[in-house]
Amino acid sequence: MEAYYSNEHIYVGDDEISSRRDDVHPERQRSNFKKVSNTTSTQNSEGTSITKMDGKLRIVFSVMVVIFIVTLAVFGVLAYWISRLNIQDIEQNDQQSTNLKLIEELKNETRVTEAKLINMLNEFKDTVQRSTALCYVGLSTGMISTSQISASTVHDSCPLSQAPLNAVKAWCASTNTENEWIQVDYLAPMKISGIITRGRGDFKGWVTSYRVSYGNATSEMENYMELENVTIFSANSDQNTIVDNELSSPINARYVRIHPVTFYYHISMRIEMRHC
């Protein structure tokens, strides 16, 4: 038998079997509805889950961005301070270099100034010596001959030729007694305003104090006095230092005699006299 159906009914031959709409079982409809509902619910649940996941991802992403920004800020601050420290170190090094340069410049200037001062002092010393030499009576310049020099005694190693101030050795007495003396004969009265002495140049020996006598004849010698007392002049304390004693009252005499009073080791003297 031939069966067929229309949109609303099902036919077997000429007989209508059932309505297509009625043939659908209610339970099947509910089941279908449930499936549809479940599908929709599942889709909604999945959508909600996706939405929740998107929100969490956004939060995580935001936190990571914040952490990244904070990290960049921290590194930026550290880089800034490191650069500042480096700049300060460079500035300190530059300052130290500048200070060292200034110190070196000051040292160089000091050396130059010191050298100039030494040259000036040497020139002044030479000038003074030349000026003083002009005042010398003549033992150091050779104007007074050795024959014009005499002494109480003369040691063999220290002849009278070594008596001038610029000699290598000195005049030395044979004995160390209070009666020793050395004398200059100017052949005529000479104004004397100062006595200059040194010790022995080649050996440790010098006169530490002396007195002076003078006159126009060796038999008429008188002591040099100040304030009615015989003047004792302080003399040398080493071999080569020049000691210049001023006569507050210049004398005028042919003969001038120096009498050692105290001495170191042995009576030894180099002498000169000046008239200005």
C-alpha positions as CSV (number, residue, x, y, z in Angstrom):
1,M,0.0,0.0,0.0
2,E,1.2,3.4,-0.9
3,A,1.8,5.9,1.9
4,Y,2.2,9.6,1.6
5,Y,1.9,12.7,3.8
6,S,1.1,16.3,3.5
7,N,2.2,19.2,5.5
8,E,-0.5,18.6,8.2
9,H,-1.6,14.9,7.8
10,I,-0.2,11.5,7.0
11,Y,-2.1,9.2,4.6
12,V,-2.0,5.4,3.9
13,G,-3.9,5.0,0.7
14,D,-7.1,7.0,1.2
15,D,-7.1,6.8,5.0
16,E,-5.6,9.5,7.2
17,I,-3.5,7.9,9.8
18,S,-2.8,10.9,12.0
19,S,-2.1,14.5,12.0
20,R,1.6,15.3,11.6
21,R,1.3,17.9,14.3
22,D,-0.4,15.3,16.7
23,D,2.2,12.7,15.9
24,V,4.8,14.7,17.6
25,H,5.1,13.2,21.1
26,P,4.9,15.7,24.0
27,E,7.7,14.2,25.8
28,R,9.8,14.4,22.7
29,Q,8.9,18.1,22.4
30,R,9.9,18.7,26.0
31,S,13.1,16.7,25.4
32,N,13.7,18.8,22.4
33,F,12.9,21.9,24.4
34,K,15.3,20.8,27.2
35,K,18.0,20.2,24.6
36,V,17.4,23.6,23.2
37,S,17.3,25.1,26.6
38,N,20.4,23.3,27.7
39,T,22.2,24.3,24.6
40,T,21.2,27.9,25.1
41,S,22.1,27.7,28.8
42,T,25.4,26.1,27.9
43,Q,26.0,28.9,25.4
44,N,25.1,31.5,28.0
45,S,27.3,29.8,30.6
46,E,30.2,29.6,28.2
47,G,29.6,33.3,27.3
48,T,29.6,34.2,31.0
49,S,32.8,32.2,31.6
50,I,34.4,33.8,28.6
51,T,33.4,37.2,30.0
52,K,34.8,36.3,33.4
53,M,38.0,35.1,31.9
54,D,38.3,38.3,29.8
55,G,37.8,40.3,33.0
56,K,40.5,38.3,34.8
57,L,42.9,38.7,31.9
58,R,42.3,42.4,31.8
59,I,43.1,42.6,35.5
60,V,46.2,40.5,35.1
61,F,47.2,42.5,32.2
62,S,46.6,45.8,34.1
63,V,48.6,44.5,37.0
64,M,51.5,43.5,34.7
65,V,51.4,46.9,33.0
66,V,51.5,48.6,36.5
67,I,54.4,46.4,37.5
68,F,56.2,47.2,34.3
69,I,55.7,50.9,34.7
70,V,56.8,50.7,38.4
71,T,59.9,48.7,37.3
72,L,60.7,51.3,34.6
73,A,60.3,54.0,37.2
74,V,62.6,52.3,39.7
75,F,65.2,51.7,37.0
76,G,64.8,55.3,35.9
77,V,65.4,56.5,39.5
78,L,68.4,54.2,39.9
79,A,69.8,55.3,36.6
80,Y,69.4,58.9,37.6
81,W,71.2,58.5,40.9
82,I,73.9,56.4,39.3
83,S,74.4,59.1,36.7
84,R,74.4,61.7,39.5
85,L,77.0,59.8,41.4
86,N,79.1,59.4,38.3
87,I,78.8,63.1,37.6
88,Q,79.7,63.9,41.2
89,D,82.7,61.6,41.0
90,I,83.7,63.2,37.7
91,E,83.2,66.7,39.3
92,Q,85.2,65.6,42.3
93,N,88.0,64.2,40.1
94,D,88.0,67.4,38.0
95,Q,88.1,69.5,41.2
96,Q,90.9,67.3,42.6
97,S,92.8,67.7,39.3
98,T,92.2,71.4,39.3
99,N,93.4,71.6,42.9
100,L,96.5,69.6,42.0
101,K,97.2,71.8,39.1
102,L,96.8,74.9,41.3
103,I,99.1,73.3,43.9
104,E,101.7,72.6,41.3
105,E,101.4,76.1,39.9
106,L,101.8,77.5,43.4
107,K,104.8,75.2,44.0
108,N,106.4,76.4,40.7
109,E,105.7,80.0,41.6
110,T,107.1,79.5,45.0
111,R,110.3,77.9,43.5
112,V,110.6,80.8,41.1
113,T,110.0,83.3,43.9
114,E,112.5,81.5,46.1
115,A,115.1,81.4,43.4
116,K,114.5,85.1,42.7
117,L,114.9,85.9,46.5
118,I,118.0,83.8,46.7
119,N,119.5,85.7,43.7
120,M,118.5,89.0,45.2
121,L,120.0,88.0,48.6
122,N,123.2,86.9,46.8
123,E,123.4,90.1,44.9
124,F,122.7,92.1,48.1
125,K,125.4,90.0,49.9
126,D,127.9,90.7,47.1
127,T,127.0,94.4,47.2
128,V,127.4,94.4,51.0
129,Q,130.7,92.6,50.7
130,R,132.0,94.9,48.0
131,S,130.9,97.9,50.1
132,T,132.4,96.4,53.2
133,A,135.6,95.6,51.3
134,L,135.9,99.2,50.4
135,C,135.9,99.9,54.1
136,Y,138.6,97.3,54.8
137,V,141.9,98.8,55.8
138,G,143.9,96.4,53.6
139,L,144.8,93.1,55.1
140,S,142.4,91.2,52.8
141,T,143.1,93.3,49.8
142,G,146.9,93.0,50.0
143,M,147.4,96.7,50.8
144,I,149.0,95.6,54.1
145,S,152.0,93.4,53.6
146,T,152.9,90.5,55.9
147,S,155.8,92.5,57.2
148,Q,153.4,94.9,58.8
149,I,151.8,92.1,60.8
150,S,153.4,90.9,64.0
151,A,152.4,88.6,66.9
152,S,153.5,87.6,70.4
153,T,154.2,84.1,69.2
154,V,153.5,82.2,65.9
155,H,152.8,78.5,65.5
156,D,154.8,76.8,62.7
157,S,151.6,75.5,61.0
158,C,149.9,79.0,61.1
159,P,152.3,81.7,59.8
160,L,151.4,85.4,59.8
161,S,150.7,85.2,56.0
162,Q,147.6,83.3,57.0
163,A,146.3,86.2,59.3
164,P,144.1,88.1,56.7
165,L,140.4,87.5,56.8
166,N,140.3,85.7,53.4
167,A,143.2,83.3,54.1
168,V,142.8,79.5,54.1
169,K,144.1,78.9,57.6
170,A,144.7,81.5,60.3
171,W,147.4,83.0,62.6
172,C,147.9,80.6,65.6
173,A,149.8,81.4,68.8
174,S,152.4,78.9,69.9
175,T,150.9,78.8,73.4
176,N,147.4,79.4,74.8
177,T,148.2,82.0,77.4
178,E,146.6,85.4,78.2
179,N,149.6,87.2,76.9
180,E,149.1,86.3,73.3
181,W,148.4,89.1,70.7
182,I,148.5,89.9,67.0
183,Q,149.3,93.5,65.8
184,V,149.0,95.5,62.6
185,D,151.3,98.4,61.8
186,Y,149.7,100.9,59.4
187,L,152.9,102.9,59.2
188,A,150.9,106.0,60.0
189,P,147.9,106.9,62.2
190,M,144.8,105.3,60.7
191,K,141.1,105.7,61.7
192,I,139.7,102.3,62.8
193,S,136.0,101.9,63.4
194,G,135.6,98.1,63.4
195,I,137.3,94.8,64.1
196,I,136.4,91.8,62.0
197,T,137.4,88.2,62.9
198,R,137.1,84.6,61.8
199,G,138.3,81.2,63.2
200,R,140.9,78.8,61.7
201,G,139.7,77.6,58.3
202,D,141.4,74.2,58.2
203,F,141.0,73.1,61.8
204,K,138.6,73.6,64.7
205,G,140.1,76.5,66.7
206,W,138.9,80.1,67.2
207,V,138.9,83.0,69.7
208,T,135.6,83.5,71.5
209,S,136.5,86.9,73.0
210,Y,139.2,89.5,72.9
211,R,140.2,93.1,73.9
212,V,141.9,95.8,71.8
213,S,144.8,98.1,72.5
214,Y,146.2,100.9,70.2
215,G,148.8,103.6,70.0
216,N,151.3,105.5,67.8
217,A,154.2,103.6,69.5
218,T,154.4,100.1,70.8
219,S,155.6,101.5,74.1
220,E,152.5,103.7,74.5
221,M,149.7,101.3,73.9
222,E,146.4,101.8,75.7
223,N,143.3,99.6,76.0
224,Y,140.2,100.4,74.1
225,M,137.5,101.3,76.7
226,E,133.8,102.2,76.7
227,L,132.2,103.8,79.8
228,E,135.7,103.8,81.5
229,N,135.9,100.0,81.3
230,V,138.1,97.8,79.2
231,T,135.9,96.5,76.4
232,I,135.8,92.7,75.9
233,F,134.4,91.9,72.5
234,S,132.5,88.7,71.8
235,A,134.1,86.9,68.9
236,N,133.6,83.6,67.1
237,S,131.7,80.4,67.7
238,D,132.9,78.4,64.7
239,Q,135.6,78.3,62.1
240,N,134.3,80.4,59.3
241,T,131.5,82.8,60.4
242,I,132.6,86.4,60.1
243,V,132.0,88.5,63.2
244,D,132.1,92.3,62.9
245,N,132.4,94.3,66.1
246,E,131.8,98.0,65.9
247,L,133.9,100.5,67.8
248,S,131.4,102.9,69.2
249,S,134.3,105.4,69.6
250,P,136.6,105.0,66.5
251,I,140.3,105.1,67.3
252,N,143.1,106.8,65.4
253,A,146.4,105.1,65.7
254,R,149.4,103.6,63.9
255,Y,149.4,100.3,65.8
256,V,146.3,98.3,66.6
257,R,146.7,95.1,68.7
258,I,144.2,92.3,69.4
259,H,144.5,90.4,72.6
260,P,142.7,87.0,72.8
261,V,140.9,86.5,76.1
262,T,139.0,83.3,75.7
263,F,139.2,80.7,72.9
264,Y,138.1,77.2,71.7
265,Y,140.7,74.5,71.6
266,H,143.6,76.8,70.4
267,I,144.1,80.5,69.9
268,S,143.6,81.0,66.1
269,M,142.4,84.1,64.3
270,R,141.9,85.6,60.9
271,I,141.5,89.3,61.1
272,E,140.6,92.5,59.2
273,M,139.9,96.1,60.3
274,R,137.8,98.7,58.7
275,H,137.7,102.5,58.7
276,C,134.0,103.1,57.9
